[in-house]
Amino acid sequence: MRLLAYTPVFTALASIFTFSASAFAAPIATLDRDGAFVSIEAYGPNVVHVTIAVDKAEVLKGPGYGILPKNSDNSAFRHTGGGRDVDVFTSSAMTVRVNPAPPPSVPTQGQKYFAPSLAPVGLQVLNAKGEPVVSMNGWEMSPQTVNTEKTFQVGASFSVARDEHYYGMGQNQESLGQLDLRGRVLDCKHWYDAPAGESVCVPFMVSSKGYGIVWDNPSATRFVAGVNGRTSFQSNVGERVSFFVITGSTPEEIYSGYARVTGKTPIPPKSAFGLIQSKARYDSQQEVLRVANTYRQKKYPLDVMVVDWFYWTRMGQMDIDPAQFPDPKGMNKQLHDLGMESIISIWPRYETSGRYFNELDSKGYLLKDKDGKTVDGLPFRSDRTGGLIDPTNPAARKWFWEKARDNILSQGFDYPWLDETEPDLVPSGFFYSIGSGDRYHNLFPLLHVEGVAENMRAWKPNKRVLILSRAAYLGSQRTGALFWSSDIHPTWEALARQVPTGLNMTASGIAYWGNDIGGWQNLPRESSAVKAPLLDPSDARDVVGNYHDYPELLTRWFQYGTFMPTLRLHGERKAAEIWAFGKQAEAVMARYDTLRYQLIPYIYSQAKFTHDTGAPFMRPLWMDFANDPNVANIGTQYMFGPAFLVAPVTEQGQTEKDVYLPAGADWYNFWTNEKLSGGRWVKVAAPIDQIPVFVKAGSIVPIGAEVQSTATKQAIASINVYPGKSGEFRLYEDDGVSYDYEKGKSTVTVLKWDDAAGKLSGGGSAAVKVIGK
């Protein structure tokens, strides 16, 4: 890479938009490498923040958006060396060695023309055992002008081990099964119209070699994963290189470090783990209540009803149309009486003829073009109207929250759905109050959602925040949001893409990820199936038309959703409920709906695990079976908590599937209880009422009593033990609603299985079922 040094020159506009970080601790050291300044600070014993720039003031500014500078902590490190020697920063968990500046020398003929003029900086990171895990081999600041600003393209390159694998980096839907990012080049930027499905940038990469890198730059970033012996990050706008290295011998150690850097994942309200019913759209309160009551009449468990877009009288009016919803308070009271909660979509766009546009425009609360004029609509797409709220402006965030609260949420709605949080209007070429959309390309979803989340908690300080959000950035996991993969297509291909997409998204520290069960877009008019549908569509023609295999697709998708962090039906269809796709499909989905609620004690205990460790509980196989090289690139199956291995069926007409059982464990077929050894591929029966699910030997799975929603206190019906190895399960319980769990008001029951003695302790009076006995 050719690297150029350039003294930063800023226009008056750029100086106005200079980012000022919150107060932060001084770094351990700031080193001078012959004109390149290197700052080293720590966030606990296994996290270092490295900043490099030609301007010393830039390395001393502190971290960027999404990072929590209050959590910096240098106390675990000692610094030795210096001068012309290597600078060494050591803790009990890691060592960072910063190379000295090279001695002066006469440049060669080639170096006169082609050598980088930036002062060289190199560093090595070693783990707790003193083993090298990664080296930074080069850095870049290449001058350019972007959206009127004189700035730089900034980047850094890192070493690649022979058998190294890479994961994370947000939501990228290009893969149909492969998980490992190695060999790929990713554009880490929010892009609603990405061909395979919306991409979302969360610039956190985790390596199989026991470290992760957090790239601290919100502009559009290119990530090169192990191509030609180099892994690199390259951002479009910046005046410095800033990144964090986190080391750990387990995923939990790495993700706990990530949580210190960007924030802990709160425990969602328990209702978030039940069935969430949505549709684009329920057009009246009568329709909302009809669907809710039908669920209760059929005794199909349901926790949340969703009111989607165009319940308003005009985009940006922030009102509720009285013709469609004459009594929203009464509607929500009826839902609450049914043991349900509600979510309502609130958009951040304001059409010019709406009642708030002129106020927002005059106050400067909307996205602007380079001439300071509010940007109206999306000229390159079919969305033709609406100015976008500017969440980088604290006053605009406050205004948006107050109107959302007073006009909408105060009508008894429990939670907001903050749609269009990419935003769809990619802000390149435009300006926020803090600077250009190019400089802050990926920042909108964090600031917009966090602004609402913080105000929601202040408004109702002991009711947990829950927000549906369509995009994320570093730190978004701390907002209490549930994320989903955007407006995907209702096709088998889209379903197949969801599995590896979700696993890399959760590996990015975003544990609560899901998708629109069944896909969001309109159904194709014709089926492309080459096999006979496994479910009869004849009694669902008014919904599916000639898409003969759609009931089968939706059912397979619902089975997959049963084993995801969130289960939410949605779609732009005539109907979206589980009874609307034929009697055969209804029977299977109803069975899985019941199963989902039986697993809530198990799932809710995983929420506590994620809160404590930062690690996801829907996780790729490499996290739990690091010693099995065969799992490194498997993105078609995953672990759901410590017990379940799930292999969704993603092909039409498929009735059996090849599944890999990782080495180091024995496995039980969840449906038949057959015990199989690990370390091999097996062919598994997958009739339409089953997807391959296995349980690891030594697992303890609490099974909840059947309930209609999480509003009902759920007893433990049985404790299922899968023998073959001793094991432990920490069954967690709290009130499911408040923040009292943060004060320790909760119960943890430790269940222990002694395999040699064949005995379970801690189960109390609950029935114990030992599988295979």
HUJODA-V724784 format. One record per residue. N is the residue number from 1. RES is the residue in one letter. SS is DSSP state (H for helix, E for strand, - for the rest). PSI is psi in whole degrees, -180 to 180 (none if undefined). Layout:
N/RES/SS/PSI, N/RES/SS/PSI
This chain:
1/M/-/134, 2/R/-/124, 3/L/-/133, 4/L/-/136, 5/A/-/145, 6/Y/-/132, 7/T/-/128, 8/P/-/130, 9/V/-/126, 10/F/-/141, 11/T/-/168, 12/A/H/-38, 13/L/H/-45, 14/A/H/-38, 15/S/H/-32, 16/I/H/-36, 17/F/-/9, 18/T/-/133, 19/F/-/131, 20/S/-/118, 21/A/-/161, 22/S/-/167, 23/A/-/139, 24/F/-/160, 25/A/-/152, 26/A/-/148, 27/P/-/164, 28/I/-/-43, 29/A/E/151, 30/T/E/117, 31/L/E/144, 32/D/E/118, 33/R/E/68, 34/D/-/49, 35/G/-/-10, 36/A/E/126, 37/F/E/136, 38/V/E/121, 39/S/E/136, 40/I/E/122, 41/E/E/165, 42/A/E/154, 43/Y/E/59, 44/G/-/177, 45/P/-/-20, 46/N/-/19, 47/V/E/127, 48/V/E/144, 49/H/E/122, 50/V/E/128, 51/T/E/135, 52/I/E/135, 53/A/E/165, 54/V/-/-15, 55/D/-/117, 56/K/H/-35, 57/A/H/-32, 58/E/H/-39, 59/V/H/-15, 60/L/-/4, 61/K/-/-18, 62/G/-/175, 63/P/-/170, 64/G/-/-167, 65/Y/-/147, 66/G/-/-23, 67/I/-/148, 68/L/-/91, 69/P/H/-21, 70/K/H/-19, 71/N/H/4, 72/S/-/141, 73/D/E/107, 74/N/-/0, 75/S/-/-24, 76/A/-/-11, 77/F/-/150, 78/R/E/148, 79/H/E/127, 80/T/E/164, 81/G/E/-159, 82/G/-/-180, 83/G/-/-128, 84/R/-/7, 85/D/-/168, 86/V/-/136, 87/D/E/127, 88/V/E/128, 89/F/E/118, 90/T/E/137, 91/S/-/-177, 92/S/-/-17, 93/A/-/-21, 94/M/-/164, 95/T/E/136, 96/V/E/125, 97/R/E/120, 98/V/E/122, 99/N/-/146, 100/P/-/163, 101/A/-/139, 102/P/-/151, 103/P/-/152, 104/P/-/144, 105/S/-/160, 106/V/-/125, 107/P/-/146, 108/T/-/172, 109/Q/H/-43, 110/G/H/-39, 111/Q/H/-27, 112/K/H/-29, 113/Y/H/-32, 114/F/H/-9, 115/A/-/147, 116/P/-/140, 117/S/-/-5, 118/L/-/143, 119/A/-/133, 120/P/-/141, 121/V/-/128, 122/G/-/148, 123/L/E/156, 124/Q/E/144, 125/V/E/129, 126/L/E/151, 127/N/-/-172, 128/A/-/-25, 129/K/-/0, 130/G/-/13, 131/E/-/135, 132/P/E/135, 133/V/E/-35, 134/V/E/150, 135/S/E/142, 136/M/E/123, 137/N/E/-12, 138/G/E/160, 139/W/E/164, 140/E/E/136, 141/M/E/99, 142/S/E/119, 143/P/E/140, 144/Q/E/164, 145/T/E/125, 146/V/E/118, 147/N/-/52, 148/T/-/-7, 149/E/E/133, 150/K/E/117, 151/T/E/-156, 152/F/E/153, 153/Q/E/127, 154/V/E/147, 155/G/E/172, 156/A/E/150, 157/S/E/148, 158/F/E/160, 159/S/-/161, 160/V/-/126, 161/A/-/157, 162/R/-/-43, 163/D/-/35, 164/E/-/144, 165/H/-/151, 166/Y/E/144, 167/Y/E/165, 168/G/E/-139, 169/M/-/26, 170/G/-/-151, 171/Q/E/113, 172/N/-/121, 173/Q/-/21, 174/E/-/-27, 175/S/-/142, 176/L/-/1, 177/G/-/-34, 178/Q/E/142, 179/L/-/-43, 180/D/-/131, 181/L/-/-9, 182/R/-/136, 183/G/-/-3, 184/R/-/155, 185/V/E/117, 186/L/E/138, 187/D/E/106, 188/C/E/90, 189/K/-/150, 190/H/-/126, 191/W/E/99, 192/Y/-/-38, 193/D/-/19, 194/A/-/134, 195/P/-/-37, 196/A/-/-6, 197/G/-/155, 198/E/-/136, 199/S/E/147, 200/V/E/130, 201/C/-/114, 202/V/-/94, 203/P/-/67, 204/F/E/114, 205/M/E/135, 206/V/E/131, 207/S/E/150, 208/S/-/-9, 209/K/-/14, 210/G/-/34, 211/Y/E/165, 212/G/E/155, 213/I/E/126, 214/V/E/118, 215/W/E/118, 216/D/-/75, 217/N/-/120, 218/P/-/1, 219/S/-/168, 220/A/-/129, 221/T/E/138, 222/R/E/130, 223/F/E/121, 224/V/E/118, 225/A/E/93, 226/G/E/42, 227/V/E/125, 228/N/-/43, 229/G/-/21, 230/R/E/136, 231/T/E/131, 232/S/E/157, 233/F/E/138, 234/Q/E/114, 235/S/E/149, 236/N/E/-28, 237/V/E/134, 238/G/E/164, 239/E/-/10, 240/R/-/167, 241/V/E/129, 242/S/E/124, 243/F/E/160, 244/F/E/140, 245/V/E/128, 246/I/E/129, 247/T/E/157, 248/G/-/145, 249/S/-/-12, 250/T/-/158, 251/P/H/-36, 252/E/H/-38, 253/E/H/-40, 254/I/H/-46, 255/Y/H/-27, 256/S/H/-35, 257/G/H/-42, 258/Y/H/-38, 259/A/H/-36, 260/R/H/-35, 261/V/H/-41, 262/T/H/-9, 263/G/-/148, 264/K/-/153, 265/T/-/116, 266/P/-/163, 267/I/-/121, 268/P/-/164, 269/P/-/148, 270/K/H/-28, 271/S/H/-23, 272/A/H/-20, 273/F/H/-7, 274/G/-/-173, 275/L/E/133, 276/I/E/122, 277/Q/E/120, 278/S/-/163, 279/K/-/149, 280/A/-/87, 281/R/-/161, 282/Y/-/116, 283/D/-/6, 284/S/-/161, 285/Q/H/-29, 286/Q/H/-41, 287/E/H/-41, 288/V/H/-48, 289/L/H/-34, 290/R/H/-45, 291/V/H/-45, 292/A/H/-45, 293/N/H/-33, 294/T/H/-40, 295/Y/H/-44, 296/R/H/-39, 297/Q/H/-38, 298/K/H/-8, 299/K/-/40, 300/Y/-/122, 301/P/-/141, 302/L/-/139, 303/D/-/-34, 304/V/E/134, 305/M/E/141, 306/V/E/134, 307/V/E/114, 308/D/-/-171, 309/W/-/166, 310/F/-/31, 311/Y/-/-10, 312/W/-/170, 313/T/-/-24, 314/R/-/147, 315/M/-/125, 316/G/-/0, 317/Q/-/-24, 318/M/-/52, 319/D/-/179, 320/I/-/121, 321/D/-/116, 322/P/-/-19, 323/A/-/-34, 324/Q/-/-39, 325/F/-/77, 326/P/-/-22, 327/D/-/70, 328/P/H/-34, 329/K/H/-44, 330/G/H/-38, 331/M/H/-47, 332/N/H/-33, 333/K/H/-40, 334/Q/H/-40, 335/L/H/-45, 336/H/H/-37, 337/D/H/-25, 338/L/-/2, 339/G/-/25, 340/M/-/162, 341/E/E/176, 342/S/E/150, 343/I/E/141, 344/I/E/138, 345/S/E/132, 346/I/-/119, 347/W/-/154, 348/P/-/26, 349/R/E/145, 350/Y/E/114, 351/E/-/155, 352/T/-/-28, 353/S/-/3, 354/G/-/168, 355/R/-/-16, 356/Y/-/-10, 357/F/H/-49, 358/N/H/-39, 359/E/H/-47, 360/L/H/-39, 361/D/H/-46, 362/S/H/-30, 363/K/H/-7, 364/G/-/32, 365/Y/-/4, 366/L/E/160, 367/L/-/138, 368/K/E/158, 369/D/-/-176, 370/K/-/-19, 371/D/-/5, 372/G/-/13, 373/K/-/139, 374/T/E/134, 375/V/-/123, 376/D/E/114, 377/G/-/179, 378/L/-/94, 379/P/-/-22, 380/F/-/3, 381/R/-/-176, 382/S/-/-4, 383/D/-/104, 384/R/-/3, 385/T/-/150, 386/G/-/124, 387/G/E/146, 388/L/E/131, 389/I/E/146, 390/D/-/96, 391/P/-/-7, 392/T/-/-12, 393/N/-/112, 394/P/H/-35, 395/A/H/-36, 396/A/H/-40, 397/R/H/-44, 398/K/H/-44, 399/W/H/-48, 400/F/H/-46, 401/W/H/-46, 402/E/H/-38, 403/K/H/-40, 404/A/H/-42, 405/R/H/-53, 406/D/H/-37, 407/N/H/-26, 408/I/-/-63, 409/L/H/-30, 410/S/H/-11, 411/Q/H/19, 412/G/-/1, 413/F/-/141, 414/D/-/-40, 415/Y/E/152, 416/P/E/151, 417/W/E/110, 418/L/E/86, 419/D/-/169, 420/E/-/41, 421/T/-/13, 422/E/-/-54, 423/P/-/169, 424/D/-/-38, 425/L/-/92, 426/V/-/125, 427/P/-/12, 428/S/-/132, 429/G/-/-8, 430/F/-/-177, 431/F/E/135, 432/Y/-/177, 433/S/-/-27, 434/I/-/-9, 435/G/-/-170, 436/S/E/152, 437/G/-/-23, 438/D/-/-43, 439/R/-/-35, 440/Y/-/40, 441/H/-/-41, 442/N/-/9, 443/L/-/-23, 444/F/H/-51, 445/P/H/-34, 446/L/H/-52, 447/L/H/-39, 448/H/H/-48, 449/V/H/-41, 450/E/H/-35, 451/G/H/-42, 452/V/H/-43, 453/A/H/-46, 454/E/H/-40, 455/N/H/-33, 456/M/H/-42, 457/R/H/-36, 458/A/H/-35, 459/W/H/-46, 460/K/-/83, 461/P/-/-13, 462/N/-/28, 463/K/-/120, 464/R/-/141, 465/V/-/138, 466/L/-/130, 467/I/E/133, 468/L/E/130, 469/S/E/139, 470/R/-/-2, 471/A/-/170, 472/A/-/171, 473/Y/-/-180, 474/L/-/128, 475/G/-/-8, 476/S/H/-24, 477/Q/H/-20, 478/R/H/-5, 479/T/H/-8, 480/G/-/20, 481/A/E/151, 482/L/E/127, 483/F/E/152, 484/W/E/168, 485/S/-/19, 486/S/-/-159, 487/D/-/70, 488/I/-/165, 489/H/-/150, 490/P/-/66, 491/T/-/161, 492/W/H/-36, 493/E/H/-45, 494/A/H/-40, 495/L/H/-46, 496/A/H/-36, 497/R/H/-25, 498/Q/H/-35, 499/V/H/-56, 500/P/H/-31, 501/T/H/-50, 502/G/H/-35, 503/L/H/-36, 504/N/H/-28, 505/M/H/-45, 506/T/H/-32, 507/A/-/-15, 508/S/-/9, 509/G/-/5, 510/I/-/87, 511/A/-/-33, 512/Y/-/84, 513/W/E/145, 514/G/E/-161, 515/N/-/168, 516/D/-/108, 517/I/E/119, 518/G/-/-5, 519/G/-/151, 520/W/-/-40, 521/Q/-/165, 522/N/-/147, 523/L/-/140, 524/P/-/153, 525/R/-/-25, 526/E/E/156, 527/S/-/146, 528/S/-/12, 529/A/-/141, 530/V/-/-6, 531/K/-/157, 532/A/-/135, 533/P/-/143, 534/L/-/-11, 535/L/-/142, 536/D/-/120, 537/P/-/2, 538/S/H/-29, 539/D/H/19, 540/A/H/21, 541/R/H/-33, 542/D/H/-17, 543/V/H/-46, 544/V/H/-11, 545/G/-/-129, 546/N/E/14, 547/Y/-/78, 548/H/-/-33, 549/D/-/8, 550/Y/H/-41, 551/P/H/-37, 552/E/H/-45, 553/L/H/-49, 554/L/H/-40, 555/T/H/-44, 556/R/H/-38, 557/W/H/-41, 558/F/H/-38, 559/Q/H/-44, 560/Y/H/-46, 561/G/H/-29, 562/T/H/-28, 563/F/-/38, 564/M/-/163, 565/P/-/-38, 566/T/-/147, 567/L/E/105, 568/R/E/117, 569/L/E/135, 570/H/-/164, 571/G/-/152, 572/E/-/75, 573/R/-/167, 574/K/-/-34, 575/A/-/156, 576/A/-/6, 577/E/-/162, 578/I/-/-14, 579/W/-/2, 580/A/-/6, 581/F/-/27, 582/G/-/152, 583/K/H/-38, 584/Q/H/-45, 585/A/H/-40, 586/E/H/-44, 587/A/H/-41, 588/V/H/-46, 589/M/H/-36, 590/A/H/-39, 591/R/H/-42, 592/Y/H/-31, 593/D/H/-45, 594/T/H/-44, 595/L/H/-41, 596/R/H/-46, 597/Y/H/-31, 598/Q/H/-27, 599/L/-/-2, 600/I/H/-39, 601/P/H/-39, 602/Y/H/-47, 603/I/H/-43, 604/Y/H/-32, 605/S/H/-31, 606/Q/H/-31, 607/A/H/-38, 608/K/H/-41, 609/F/H/-45, 610/T/H/-41, 611/H/H/-41, 612/D/H/-35, 613/T/H/-21, 614/G/-/-13, 615/A/-/144, 616/P/-/158, 617/F/-/-13, 618/M/E/108, 619/R/E/144, 620/P/-/157, 621/L/H/-30, 622/W/H/-24, 623/M/H/-35, 624/D/H/-15, 625/F/-/58, 626/A/-/-24, 627/N/-/-1, 628/D/-/103, 629/P/H/-16, 630/N/H/-15, 631/V/H/-5, 632/A/-/-33, 633/N/-/17, 634/I/E/112, 635/G/-/14, 636/T/-/-3, 637/Q/-/166, 638/Y/E/170, 639/M/E/138, 640/F/E/93, 641/G/-/-174, 642/P/-/-13, 643/A/-/-44, 644/F/E/132, 645/L/E/124, 646/V/E/132, 647/A/E/87, 648/P/-/146, 649/V/-/123, 650/T/-/15, 651/E/-/139, 652/Q/-/137, 653/G/-/7, 654/Q/-/130, 655/T/-/4, 656/E/E/156, 657/K/E/140, 658/D/E/127, 659/V/E/136, 660/Y/E/127, 661/L/E/113, 662/P/-/151, 663/A/-/158, 664/G/-/5, 665/A/-/157, 666/D/E/159, 667/W/E/144, 668/Y/E/130, 669/N/E/121, 670/F/-/-31, 671/W/-/-33, 672/T/-/-14, 673/N/-/12, 674/E/-/135, 675/K/E/131, 676/L/E/150, 677/S/E/155, 678/G/-/-178, 679/G/-/26, 680/R/E/160, 681/W/E/140, 682/V/E/150, 683/K/E/124, 684/V/E/134, 685/A/E/137, 686/A/-/64, 687/P/-/168, 688/I/-/-22, 689/D/-/11, 690/Q/-/140, 691/I/-/151, 692/P/E/120, 693/V/E/130, 694/F/E/155, 695/V/E/131, 696/K/E/134, 697/A/-/139, 698/G/-/-1, 699/S/-/149, 700/I/E/121, 701/V/E/109, 702/P/E/135, 703/I/E/122, 704/G/E/155, 705/A/-/155, 706/E/-/129, 707/V/-/161, 708/Q/-/-19, 709/S/-/169, 710/T/-/-6, 711/A/-/-21, 712/T/-/131, 713/K/-/130, 714/Q/-/121, 715/A/-/162, 716/I/E/114, 717/A/E/-38, 718/S/E/163, 719/I/E/113, 720/N/E/127, 721/V/E/132, 722/Y/-/98, 723/P/-/173, 724/G/-/-11, 725/K/-/146, 726/S/-/149, 727/G/E/171, 728/E/E/144, 729/F/E/133, 730/R/E/102, 731/L/E/117, 732/Y/E/142, 733/E/E/138, 734/D/-/-166, 735/D/-/-9, 736/G/-/3, 737/V/-/-45, 738/S/-/179, 739/Y/-/16, 740/D/H/-23, 741/Y/H/-27, 742/E/H/-20, 743/K/H/8, 744/G/-/9, 745/K/-/83, 746/S/-/173, 747/T/E/132, 748/V/E/119, 749/T/E/119, 750/V/E/114, 751/L/E/127, 752/K/E/132, 753/W/E/120, 754/D/E/105, 755/D/-/-38, 756/A/-/-41, 757/A/-/-14, 758/G/-/40, 759/K/E/138, 760/L/E/131, 761/S/E/152, 762/G/-/-2, 763/G/-/-8, 764/G/-/-134, 765/S/-/1, 766/A/-/145, 767/A/E/137, 768/V/E/128, 769/K/E/111, 770/V/E/114, 771/I/-/134, 772/G/-/-4, 773/K/-/none
